[in-house]
């Protein structure tokens, strides 16, 4: 099997009706939708059976966006499920990131394309001297919508390292299943990102959210889609975090894999703790990237001295991107709290107002922090050697300013391109 799958000759531009735009550049801000059923899915053991079953039951349409697909047992099952759906007449559109899924073989992709799957690669690029060149502004969202009636969104990729039997490197992560009116917005969003015609939202239909609308509600089952793009919604996810923290009265729990936010978000976390809010962070103690741990630890003194509790999850790599505030508000999605997610990548989260969901998420995270984490304290927080601190300081400030610096340089605009096998017809 070929190990250099995505060659320029196998990529064609998506037809220009509607016009091809960078995924995420959609001038729509989605509102709160009530009367939804939301189910928390923890790790691949809960996520993969539910999403594959929904795909197997699909009657008309499957929309999929993901950062990573690996050619392992999970990736192969995904491939077969999508092929089966396409062959029974379901319209299947799969959008994969050209960096995260860049190791997929030509044979794997061609099998999907030949079966009728509308397969699209976000910003594919060949390696230069064996090194990938398309590092930044990734399609980092993880969204699945089936028949416009059921949606999945979160941080879980289609790879076996989200299953416990993968071993010590298996990731701890979360996703949600949504059924109800909010699926209409998620479906519309996914359609627009895929380059497919969707129900147009004209300027008088675009629901701009006032800050007062972010105040907590006594009504359960409310869901709102928020996303970050490189157009009109560059700071939406960061802003909802800041507003939620500012409104917190009793408790805040944030579990996030890559944690080095900017000063404004750090201040809101600190200020909440200073007001007497019980603020708890669950961060990586066994990271898959050492620089992420070094950078995160640069924030420890600042936060711990203000009363923020910091717990490092040490059993396996933490990959989650979830948070809750008080007993009502929660968020689950793809966005880390780092410069790449907050300033460059294409991300999507759902906000959830539901007391039962909030309670379940809190109970899961409470078990994690109390029984599987190491608590940091101001006098015992690891500082490491002088060179570790120096490297961490430089990494933290470099990453914090990198998006602004990158904006000074000439940059290409990533595009969503269709994969077509030379032996198959273009859909």
Secondary structure, 3 states (H helix, E strand, C coil): CCCCCCCHHHEEECCCCCCCCCCCCCCCCCCCECCCEEEEEEHHHHHHHHHHHHHHCCCCEEEEEECCECCCHHHHHHHHHHHHHHHCCCEEEEEEECCCCCCCCHHHHHHHHHCCCEEEEECCCCCECCECCCCCCCECCCEEEECCCEEEEECCCECHHHCHHHCCCCCECEEEEEECCHHHHHHHHHHHHCCCCCCCCCHHHCCCCCHHHHCCCCCCCEEEEEEECCCCCCCHHHHHHHHHHHHCCCEEEEEECCECCCHHHHHHHHHHHHCCCEEEEEEECCCCCHHHHHHHHCCHHHHHCCCCEEEEECCCCECCEEEEECCCEEEEECCCECHHHHHCCEEEEEEEECHHHHHHHHHHHHHHHHHCEEECCCCCCCCCCHHHHHHHHHHHHHHHHHHHHHHHCCCCCCCEEEECCCCCCCC
